[in-house]
Amino acid sequence: MLDLHRLTLLREVKLHGSMSAAARELSYSHSAISQQLGVLEKETGVVLLEKVGRNVRLTPAGEELVRNTEAILAAMERAEADLATSHERPQGVVTVAAFTSISRSVMPVALAELLRQYPSLDVRLRREDPEQAVVQLMSRHVDAVISDAFPGTAVDYPGGIHATLIGQDPIRGYLPHGVPHTDAVELRNIRWVAEPAHSASAQWALRVCRERGFEPVIAHVSSDMLFHLRMVEQGLAAAFLPDMVVHEAGSMITPSPWLPGDQQRSIQFLVRSGSERSASLTVVREAITRLLAPAP
């Protein structure tokens, strides 16, 4: 019978892209992982890893074994979730990774509500970038991830992830404070603040600007949306800002009529497949969903 621990180590190499990265993440030595995967190859009778330069990658047989391991782990998640439902109330430790703006604005209120309603449930929060958070979810370092997705940008989650839409957050375009409303032709002369170019939000913003006939001048780059807001307020840059950020700051800035005001980012709650029925994860998801619901 194959050893689940060794199967999980192979999966970690797949997730992190190299044996060294997997070793760092798991606090193992490179040689310890190499030895365990060597034993796994003897158990299976097939080559699971092949050298590529100074790195390794999974062979087709290794990829297939990881897919089967995902199915085994999902079945274990379902078994744990079913067992947890036998308890009358959600309990235990749940670790949630979330992006910055929802961590500041929504999550403290959600955590306080959960503490009042379920004192035996210990919900712990980590502020993480969405890409890294998904890897931590797959590696079982966190139990859930709150992520966002922008209009027209494809989100390709790895196998073994169950995503639930829990809310929408409108995004509006703002010119630098004090700059008079301008026409579309003059927009190309405005300086902008944006997230790093590889991010989904930056790719979305670039596409929106190009659809309106201009190439934005990205003068400032930061992943901190509150910084974007302050740059707008000081008249230094234009930006696309989610309502969540503007409302949290209590800002009085006014959206520009020349920039889109009807776009929304999707807020998603991610868990490992099989754990979506967990009583503890369900009450966490529902608490956040209630806070994201539009006011009547």
BELHU-V594857 format. One record per residue. N is the residue number from 1. OMEGA is omega in whole degrees, -180 to 180 (NA if undefined). BURIAL is 1 if it has 16 or more other C-alpha atoms within 10 Angstrom, else 0. D_LAST is the distance of its C-alpha to the last C-alpha in whole Angstrom. Layout:
BEGIN
{{N | OMEGA | BURIAL | D_LAST} {N | OMEGA | BURIAL | D_LAST}}
END
This chain:
BEGIN
{{1 | -179 | 0 | 57} {2 | -179 | 0 | 55} {3 | -176 | 0 | 53} {4 | 179 | 0 | 50} {5 | 180 | 0 | 50} {6 | 176 | 1 | 52} {7 | 180 | 1 | 50} {8 | 176 | 1 | 47} {9 | 177 | 1 | 49} {10 | 178 | 1 | 49} {11 | 179 | 1 | 46} {12 | 176 | 1 | 45} {13 | 177 | 1 | 48} {14 | -177 | 1 | 46} {15 | -173 | 1 | 43} {16 | 172 | 1 | 44} {17 | 178 | 0 | 46} {18 | 178 | 1 | 50} {19 | 180 | 1 | 52} {20 | 180 | 1 | 52} {21 | 178 | 1 | 48} {22 | 179 | 1 | 47} {23 | 179 | 1 | 50} {24 | -177 | 0 | 48} {25 | -176 | 0 | 45} {26 | -176 | 0 | 47} {27 | 174 | 0 | 49} {28 | 169 | 0 | 52} {29 | 178 | 0 | 55} {30 | -177 | 0 | 56} {31 | 180 | 0 | 59} {32 | 178 | 0 | 57} {33 | 180 | 1 | 54} {34 | 180 | 1 | 57} {35 | -179 | 0 | 59} {36 | 179 | 1 | 57} {37 | 173 | 1 | 56} {38 | 176 | 0 | 60} {39 | 180 | 0 | 60} {40 | 178 | 1 | 57} {41 | 178 | 1 | 59} {42 | 180 | 0 | 62} {43 | -177 | 0 | 60} {44 | -178 | 0 | 59} {45 | 179 | 0 | 62} {46 | 176 | 0 | 60} {47 | -177 | 0 | 59} {48 | -179 | 1 | 56} {49 | 176 | 1 | 56} {50 | -178 | 0 | 58} {51 | 173 | 0 | 59} {52 | -173 | 0 | 57} {53 | 179 | 0 | 59} {54 | -178 | 0 | 58} {55 | 174 | 0 | 55} {56 | 173 | 1 | 55} {57 | -179 | 1 | 52} {58 | 172 | 1 | 52} {59 | 175 | 0 | 54} {60 | 178 | 0 | 53} {61 | 177 | 0 | 54} {62 | 178 | 1 | 52} {63 | 180 | 1 | 49} {64 | 179 | 0 | 49} {65 | 177 | 1 | 50} {66 | 177 | 1 | 47} {67 | 177 | 0 | 45} {68 | 177 | 0 | 46} {69 | 177 | 1 | 45} {70 | -180 | 1 | 42} {71 | 179 | 1 | 42} {72 | -179 | 0 | 44} {73 | 177 | 1 | 41} {74 | 178 | 1 | 38} {75 | 177 | 0 | 40} {76 | 178 | 0 | 40} {77 | 180 | 1 | 37} {78 | 179 | 1 | 36} {79 | 179 | 0 | 39} {80 | 179 | 0 | 37} {81 | 179 | 1 | 34} {82 | 179 | 1 | 35} {83 | -178 | 0 | 37} {84 | -179 | 1 | 34} {85 | 178 | 0 | 33} {86 | 177 | 0 | 36} {87 | -179 | 0 | 34} {88 | -178 | 0 | 32} {89 | 177 | 0 | 30} {90 | -180 | 1 | 29} {91 | 179 | 1 | 32} {92 | -177 | 0 | 34} {93 | 174 | 0 | 33} {94 | 180 | 1 | 31} {95 | -176 | 1 | 31} {96 | 173 | 1 | 28} {97 | -175 | 1 | 29} {98 | 178 | 1 | 26} {99 | -165 | 1 | 26} {100 | -171 | 1 | 26} {101 | 178 | 1 | 23} {102 | 177 | 1 | 21} {103 | -179 | 1 | 24} {104 | -168 | 0 | 23} {105 | -172 | 1 | 19} {106 | -170 | 1 | 18} {107 | 177 | 1 | 21} {108 | 179 | 0 | 22} {109 | 179 | 0 | 19} {110 | -179 | 1 | 19} {111 | 179 | 1 | 23} {112 | 178 | 0 | 23} {113 | 180 | 0 | 20} {114 | 179 | 1 | 23} {115 | 179 | 0 | 26} {116 | -174 | 0 | 24} {117 | -175 | 0 | 24} {118 | -176 | 1 | 27} {119 | 178 | 0 | 29} {120 | 180 | 0 | 32} {121 | -177 | 1 | 30} {122 | -179 | 1 | 31} {123 | -177 | 1 | 28} {124 | -173 | 0 | 30} {125 | 171 | 1 | 29} {126 | 174 | 0 | 31} {127 | -176 | 1 | 30} {128 | 169 | 1 | 31} {129 | -174 | 1 | 31} {130 | -177 | 1 | 30} {131 | -180 | 0 | 33} {132 | -179 | 0 | 35} {133 | 180 | 1 | 32} {134 | 177 | 1 | 33} {135 | 179 | 1 | 37} {136 | 177 | 1 | 36} {137 | 180 | 1 | 34} {138 | -180 | 1 | 37} {139 | 178 | 1 | 39} {140 | 175 | 0 | 38} {141 | 171 | 1 | 37} {142 | -177 | 1 | 33} {143 | -179 | 1 | 31} {144 | 178 | 1 | 28} {145 | 170 | 1 | 27} {146 | -175 | 1 | 24} {147 | 177 | 1 | 25} {148 | 179 | 1 | 23} {149 | -175 | 1 | 24} {150 | -176 | 1 | 24} {151 | 176 | 0 | 24} {152 | 178 | 0 | 28} {153 | -177 | 0 | 29} {154 | 176 | 0 | 31} {155 | -177 | 0 | 30} {156 | 179 | 0 | 33} {157 | 178 | 0 | 33} {158 | 176 | 0 | 36} {159 | -180 | 0 | 37} {160 | 179 | 1 | 36} {161 | 175 | 1 | 32} {162 | -176 | 1 | 29} {163 | 176 | 1 | 26} {164 | 175 | 0 | 22} {165 | -177 | 1 | 20} {166 | 179 | 1 | 17} {167 | 177 | 1 | 15} {168 | -180 | 1 | 15} {169 | -179 | 1 | 15} {170 | 176 | 0 | 16} {171 | -178 | 1 | 20} {172 | 179 | 1 | 21} {173 | -178 | 1 | 25} {174 | 171 | 1 | 26} {175 | 177 | 1 | 29} {176 | -179 | 1 | 31} {177 | 180 | 1 | 30} {178 | 176 | 0 | 33} {179 | -178 | 0 | 34} {180 | 177 | 0 | 33} {181 | -173 | 1 | 31} {182 | 177 | 0 | 34} {183 | -174 | 0 | 35} {184 | -178 | 0 | 35} {185 | -177 | 0 | 38} {186 | -179 | 0 | 38} {187 | -178 | 1 | 36} {188 | 180 | 1 | 38} {189 | -178 | 0 | 40} {190 | 175 | 1 | 37} {191 | -175 | 1 | 37} {192 | 168 | 1 | 34} {193 | -176 | 1 | 33} {194 | 173 | 1 | 32} {195 | 179 | 1 | 32} {196 | -170 | 0 | 35} {197 | -177 | 0 | 37} {198 | -174 | 0 | 36} {199 | -180 | 0 | 33} {200 | -178 | 1 | 30} {201 | 179 | 1 | 28} {202 | 178 | 1 | 31} {203 | 177 | 1 | 33} {204 | -178 | 1 | 29} {205 | 179 | 1 | 30} {206 | 180 | 1 | 33} {207 | 179 | 1 | 33} {208 | 179 | 1 | 30} {209 | -179 | 1 | 32} {210 | 177 | 0 | 35} {211 | 177 | 0 | 33} {212 | 169 | 0 | 33} {213 | 177 | 0 | 37} {214 | 177 | 1 | 37} {215 | -176 | 1 | 38} {216 | 175 | 1 | 36} {217 | -178 | 1 | 39} {218 | -177 | 1 | 38} {219 | -176 | 0 | 39} {220 | -179 | 1 | 37} {221 | 178 | 0 | 36} {222 | 175 | 0 | 34} {223 | -179 | 1 | 32} {224 | -178 | 0 | 30} {225 | 176 | 1 | 27} {226 | 174 | 1 | 27} {227 | 178 | 0 | 30} {228 | -179 | 1 | 29} {229 | -179 | 1 | 27} {230 | 178 | 1 | 30} {231 | 176 | 1 | 32} {232 | -178 | 1 | 30} {233 | -179 | 1 | 29} {234 | 178 | 0 | 33} {235 | -174 | 0 | 34} {236 | -176 | 1 | 35} {237 | 170 | 1 | 33} {238 | -179 | 1 | 31} {239 | 167 | 1 | 28} {240 | -174 | 1 | 25} {241 | 173 | 1 | 23} {242 | 178 | 1 | 20} {243 | -179 | 0 | 17} {244 | -179 | 1 | 17} {245 | -178 | 1 | 20} {246 | -179 | 1 | 20} {247 | 179 | 0 | 17} {248 | -177 | 0 | 19} {249 | -177 | 0 | 22} {250 | -175 | 0 | 20} {251 | -180 | 0 | 22} {252 | -180 | 0 | 22} {253 | -175 | 0 | 23} {254 | 178 | 0 | 23} {255 | 179 | 1 | 22} {256 | 177 | 1 | 25} {257 | -179 | 0 | 25} {258 | -179 | 0 | 28} {259 | -173 | 1 | 27} {260 | 177 | 1 | 24} {261 | -176 | 1 | 20} {262 | -179 | 0 | 19} {263 | 179 | 0 | 20} {264 | 170 | 1 | 18} {265 | 180 | 1 | 20} {266 | 176 | 1 | 19} {267 | -175 | 1 | 19} {268 | 177 | 1 | 22} {269 | -175 | 1 | 23} {270 | 173 | 1 | 27} {271 | 175 | 1 | 29} {272 | 179 | 1 | 33} {273 | -177 | 1 | 33} {274 | -178 | 1 | 34} {275 | -176 | 1 | 32} {276 | 179 | 1 | 28} {277 | 179 | 1 | 29} {278 | -179 | 1 | 30} {279 | -178 | 1 | 28} {280 | 179 | 1 | 28} {281 | 180 | 1 | 26} {282 | -179 | 0 | 24} {283 | 176 | 1 | 22} {284 | 179 | 1 | 22} {285 | -177 | 1 | 20} {286 | 179 | 0 | 18} {287 | 180 | 1 | 17} {288 | -180 | 1 | 17} {289 | 179 | 1 | 15} {290 | -179 | 0 | 12} {291 | 179 | 1 | 12} {292 | -178 | 1 | 12} {293 | 179 | 0 | 9} {294 | 179 | 0 | 6} {295 | -179 | 0 | 4} {296 | NA | 0 | 0}}
END
